[in-house]
Amino acid sequence: MGSSLITPEVGTIFWTVVTFVILSILLGRFGWKPLLQVLEERERTVRESLEESRKARTEAEETLRKNRETLANARRETAAIIEQGKREAEALKGEILAQARKESQDLVEQGKKQVQFEQKQAIEQLRRQVADLAIQAAERLMARTLDDKVHHELLDEYVRNLGSTLGERR
């Protein structure tokens, strides 16, 4: 019995071949076609996915290139705007300084004119007071006799009154 398992028998070979052929026909008709269709569908899906990923990568690279260009343009525009702002600020600074200098000169001139005006008024007022005092002294002088002693006394009194009157005015 040990050797009968190893030696081939024609009946077993025949039924093995018949079973293999029937199984192959059944698998070919019912199993392989759906299996091949699933594999072909899978292959088509993988191919489409690869194609879509290539397109997406190309689009991403194009978008990245455009973004880099946009960023470079934005940086150039920003630098130009900053430079223009600096120039305008310098120009405005110059205008403000020139205006401030002009206003300060105008104020100094106005102050000088005011001082000159007040000085002229003070001199005019002093002249009027001196004239009034001279008239008063002349009136007193005429009211008295004109001897030397009286004349000197009147002048001394006039000088004293003039000094005290000027001291009160200041």
C-alpha positions as CSV (number, residue, x, y, z in Angstrom):
1,M,0.0,0.0,0.0
2,G,2.9,2.4,0.5
3,S,3.9,2.2,-3.1
4,S,0.4,2.5,-4.5
5,L,0.2,6.1,-3.3
6,I,3.3,7.0,-5.2
7,T,2.5,5.2,-8.5
8,P,0.2,7.1,-10.8
9,E,-3.0,5.4,-11.8
10,V,-4.7,6.2,-15.0
11,G,-8.2,6.7,-13.5
12,T,-6.9,9.2,-10.9
13,I,-4.9,11.1,-13.6
14,F,-8.0,11.1,-15.9
15,W,-10.3,12.5,-13.2
16,T,-7.7,15.0,-12.1
17,V,-7.3,16.3,-15.6
18,V,-11.1,16.3,-16.2
19,T,-11.6,18.2,-12.9
20,F,-8.8,20.6,-13.8
21,V,-10.4,21.3,-17.2
22,I,-13.9,21.7,-15.8
23,L,-12.6,24.0,-13.1
24,S,-10.6,26.0,-15.6
25,I,-13.6,26.4,-17.9
26,L,-15.8,27.4,-15.0
27,L,-13.2,29.8,-13.6
28,G,-12.5,31.1,-17.1
29,R,-16.2,31.8,-17.7
30,F,-17.4,32.9,-14.3
31,G,-14.3,33.7,-12.3
32,W,-11.5,35.1,-14.5
33,K,-13.7,37.5,-16.5
34,P,-15.0,39.3,-13.4
35,L,-11.5,39.1,-11.8
36,L,-9.9,40.5,-14.9
37,Q,-12.5,43.3,-15.1
38,V,-11.8,44.2,-11.5
39,L,-8.1,44.2,-12.2
40,E,-8.5,46.3,-15.4
41,E,-10.8,48.7,-13.5
42,R,-8.2,49.0,-10.7
43,E,-5.5,49.6,-13.3
44,R,-7.6,52.3,-15.0
45,T,-8.3,54.0,-11.7
46,V,-4.6,53.9,-10.7
47,R,-3.6,55.3,-14.1
48,E,-6.2,58.1,-13.8
49,S,-5.1,58.9,-10.3
50,L,-1.5,59.1,-11.5
51,E,-2.5,61.4,-14.4
52,E,-4.6,63.6,-12.0
53,S,-1.7,63.8,-9.5
54,R,0.7,64.8,-12.4
55,K,-1.8,67.5,-13.4
56,A,-2.2,68.7,-9.8
57,R,1.6,68.8,-9.4
58,T,2.0,70.8,-12.6
59,E,-0.8,73.2,-11.5
60,A,0.8,73.5,-8.0
61,E,4.2,74.3,-9.5
62,E,2.6,76.9,-11.8
63,T,0.7,78.4,-8.8
64,L,3.9,78.4,-6.8
65,R,5.7,80.2,-9.6
66,K,2.9,82.8,-9.9
67,N,2.9,83.3,-6.1
68,R,6.6,83.8,-6.1
69,E,6.3,86.4,-8.9
70,T,3.5,88.1,-7.1
71,L,5.5,88.1,-3.8
72,A,8.5,89.6,-5.7
73,N,6.3,92.3,-7.3
74,A,4.7,93.1,-3.9
75,R,8.1,93.4,-2.3
76,R,9.3,95.7,-5.1
77,E,6.1,97.8,-4.9
78,T,6.5,98.0,-1.1
79,A,10.1,99.1,-1.4
80,A,9.0,101.8,-3.9
81,I,6.2,103.0,-1.7
82,I,8.5,103.2,1.3
83,E,11.1,105.1,-0.7
84,Q,8.4,107.5,-2.0
85,G,7.1,107.9,1.6
86,K,10.6,108.8,2.7
87,R,11.0,111.3,-0.1
88,E,7.7,112.9,0.7
89,A,8.5,113.0,4.4
90,E,11.8,114.7,3.7
91,A,10.0,117.3,1.4
92,L,7.4,117.9,4.1
93,K,10.0,118.2,6.7
94,G,11.8,120.9,4.6
95,E,8.5,122.7,4.0
96,I,7.7,122.7,7.7
97,L,11.2,123.9,8.7
98,A,11.0,126.7,6.1
99,Q,7.6,127.7,7.3
100,A,8.8,127.7,10.9
101,R,11.8,129.8,10.1
102,K,9.6,132.3,8.2
103,E,7.1,132.5,11.1
104,S,9.9,133.0,13.6
105,Q,11.5,135.7,11.5
106,D,8.0,137.3,11.2
107,L,7.6,137.1,14.9
108,V,11.0,138.7,15.5
109,E,10.3,141.5,13.0
110,Q,6.9,142.0,14.6
111,G,8.6,142.2,18.0
112,K,11.1,144.7,16.8
113,K,8.4,146.8,15.3
114,Q,6.4,146.7,18.5
115,V,9.5,147.7,20.5
116,Q,10.2,150.5,18.2
117,F,6.6,151.7,18.3
118,E,6.6,151.6,22.1
119,Q,9.9,153.3,22.3
120,K,8.6,156.1,20.0
121,Q,5.5,156.4,22.2
122,A,7.6,156.6,25.3
123,I,9.9,159.2,23.8
124,E,6.9,161.2,22.6
125,Q,5.3,161.0,26.1
126,L,8.6,162.0,27.7
127,R,8.8,165.0,25.3
128,R,5.3,166.0,26.3
129,Q,6.1,165.7,30.0
130,V,9.3,167.7,29.6
131,A,7.5,170.3,27.6
132,D,4.8,170.5,30.3
133,L,7.4,170.8,33.0
134,A,9.2,173.5,31.0
135,I,6.0,175.4,30.7
136,Q,5.3,175.0,34.4
137,A,8.8,176.2,35.2
138,A,8.4,179.1,32.8
139,E,5.1,180.0,34.5
140,R,6.7,179.9,37.9
141,L,9.7,181.8,36.6
142,M,7.5,184.5,35.2
143,A,5.5,184.7,38.4
144,R,8.6,185.6,40.4
145,T,11.2,188.2,39.8
146,L,14.2,187.3,37.8
147,D,17.1,187.8,40.2
148,D,19.9,185.3,40.2
149,K,19.2,183.8,43.5
150,V,15.5,183.2,42.7
151,H,16.5,182.0,39.3
152,H,18.9,179.3,40.8
153,E,16.3,178.2,43.3
154,L,13.7,177.8,40.6
155,L,16.1,175.7,38.5
156,D,17.0,173.5,41.4
157,E,13.4,173.0,42.3
158,Y,12.7,172.2,38.6
159,V,15.4,169.6,38.5
160,R,14.2,168.0,41.7
161,N,10.6,167.9,40.4
162,L,11.8,166.5,37.1
163,G,13.8,163.7,38.8
164,S,10.8,162.7,41.0
165,T,8.3,163.0,38.1
166,L,10.5,160.7,35.9
167,G,11.0,158.3,38.8
168,E,7.3,158.0,39.3
169,R,6.6,157.3,35.6
170,R,9.0,154.3,35.4
